[in-house]
Amino acid sequence: RHPEMASARPASPWAVRRMCYVCTEIRDNALPICHPTLTWMFELVALTGSRPSEMRDLEWSNVDFDEGDYGVLWLHRHKTVRRAGEKRIVLSPRARDVLLRQSPDEPRDETWVFPSYRNPGHPFRDVSKAWRRVMEYAGLEEMQLRDLRTGLATNAYDNGVPLEQIQEMLTHTSLNTTRRYTRISASRVGKAYVKVEEAVFSHDPEPGYEVRRTRRGTGVRRGRS
């Protein structure tokens, strides 16, 4: 129903950096292809691994800068609220900075962190068009907004973060759900192949073992010398 929200493949670290670079150009008025407020929202989704709808509907009452080292978000309305109850999203230093740049002391809107510029007093309803414009300029037309969530999980796993901590980062109630979100990147698989090849080919053949040609010369025969 909503192809822009479908998870096709995890966003790689390079793709996330490219997206943030384009968002910075938009905020610097060098690239007027979408509203700057939306760029902060996109970055916060990438930094927290949250669902896009959770950041789109984020309220200032959900933000607690005094909890933990950098603050947390307490979400009372989300997809799994009936099963999981209140949801906690822990902020990183960069995610905290994104929120601080929205002027929490003197907000443009008393309720919404990312208020709509077209419909004052309400959050954004549709961010898909803006996302597609950002991705087209970044050369990442295939990347979906939802891929930022699986990208955070995969990038964390590639850097040695345990699945149990990734489960907390994505606020999953089941570790099996986290496993489905955490893909094994091609880079990680490639490194595994390298380790296997090093184990296989880093040693010399056994002493006294040679390869001798057959009489016809069309094949080889292995045997002891």
N, C-alpha and C positions, 0 to 999 in steps of 0.2 A: 504493500500500500504506500509506503514511504521509502522509495529506493535510496534517498539521500541519507537515511538513517541506518541502512543495512550495513552489516560488518563484512566487508570483502576481504581485507587483509590488514594486519597490524601496521600502524604508521611507524616507519623506521625512524631512528634518531635524526638522520639527514632530512627526512620529510618534515619532522617537527621543527627543526631549525629553519628550514626553508619557509615554512608557514609563518613562524614568528618574525622572520626577516620581512616578509611581505606585509604583515600586520604593522610592523614598525614604520614602514614606508607610508602606509595609509594614515597612521596617526601623525606623521610628520607633514601631512598634506602634499606629499609627493605623488600619491597615487589615490585619487578620489574615486574609488570603485565601490565602497560601502561605508557605513557610518563607523567612526572610530570606536564607539561603545561596543559594537559587535566583535571587534578585533580582540578586546580585552576578554570577552566571553569565550571566544575560541581558545585563547591561550589558557584560560583557567580550566577549561575542559581537558586540555592536553596535560596540564600540570597536576590535576587532581585525579584524573581517570574517572570522573563523574559522568553520569548520563547527561547529554546535552540539555534535556528538558529540565534537569535539576538546577543547572546554572542559569538557564533562561528564566526560571521562576524563582530565583534566589532572592530572599528578602533580607533586609538589614537585621531583622530580629533573629535570623538564623546564624549570624556571624558573631563569634566570641573570640576576640583577639587576646583575651587573658588566659585562655585554657591552653595548657601545654607550652611548648617553646615558641611557637609561632601562631597559635590560634587554631580553632576548629570551626567547622560548620555543623550545626545541628539542624537536620532536615526532618520536618514533621509530615511533609507530604512528598512521597516518592512512590516508585513502582511497587515495591515490596513492603509497604508500610503495614499491611494487615498481618503479614507473617513475621516481619523483623522489628516492627515498632520504629522508634526514633532512630535516625541514621546519623552516624558521626563520620565526618570527613576531616582528616587531619591536614593542616596546611603546611606546606614547605615555605622556606624563606621567599622564593620567587612568587609562589601563589599568594602569600600574604601581601607582597608588594603590589600585585595586580589589584587586590581589593583596596589597599590604601590609596591607590591612584584614583579610585572612584569617589574620594572625598567623603569618608564615613562621618566626619564631624559636621560637615555642611553638605549633605547629599543633595543632588539634583532632584531626587525623589525621596520622600521620607519612608517609603515602603520598599521599593524595588532597587536592587543593586544595579541592575542593567535596565533602566526604564526605556520604553519605546519613545523615539523622537517623533513618531507619527501619531501616536495615541498616548498623550501625556496621562500619567496616573496609572498606566498599565505596563506590563512587561512586553517584550517582543513576542509575537505569535509565530511568525514564519521567518526562519533564518536561513533556509535552504538556498535561496537565490544569492544572498550575500556570500555564503560559503562557496558556492560554485564559481562566483566571480573571483574570489581569492584564490581558489585552487587552479583556475584557468591561467591566471597571471603567474602563479608559482610553478606551472608546468606539472601539476599533480592532479590532472582531471579525474583520474580513477580513484583518488582517495576520498573516502566518505567521512563525514563528521564523526560517525560512530567508531571509525578506525582509530581515533585518538585514545579511546578507552582500552581496546585490545593492544594498542601500541605501548601504553604505559605498562601493562602487565608483562608483555613480551620483553620490553627493554629492561624492566626490573629483573626478570628471570635471567636474562642474558648476563646481567651484572652480578649474579650470585645472590639475589634476594630470595629467601625461602618462600615457598608457596603459602605458608601460613601468614607471613607478613603481607604478601600480595593480596591474600584474601581480605585482610584488614584494610588495605589501600582501596580495594574495589568495593568494600563493605558487602561482601557476599556472606550469606548464612551457611553455605555449603562449600566445602573445599572442591567438590566435583565440578561445581560451576566455575570456580577459579581455574581449574585445569582446562576447561573448554575455552576460556578467554586467553589463556597463556599459551601462545603458539611457540614452537621452537623455530627460531629464525634460521634462514639459510646460512648466515655467518656462523652460527653455533654448530649447525650440522657439518659445515665445511671444516671447522676446527676438529670435530670428532673424527672425520675422515683422515685428517693430517696425523692425528695421534695414532690411528690404526696403521697408517702407512709407515710411520716412523718405527713402530714396534715390529712391523714385518720386514722392512728393508734396511734397517739400521745395523744388521748383523751380517757377517760374511757367511757363505755356505759352510756346511760342516766339513771338517778336514777329510781329505781322501774322497770327496764326492765330486764327480765330474759328469759332464754331458758329452756323450759320444754319438756321432752320427751313424745312422744305419747304412747298410751296404748301398742301398739305392740312393741315398742322400736326400730323400724326400721327407725325412722326419728326424726326430731326435729320440735317443733312448737314454734314460737315466739309470745309473748304476754305480756301484762301488768300484774304485780303482784297485 
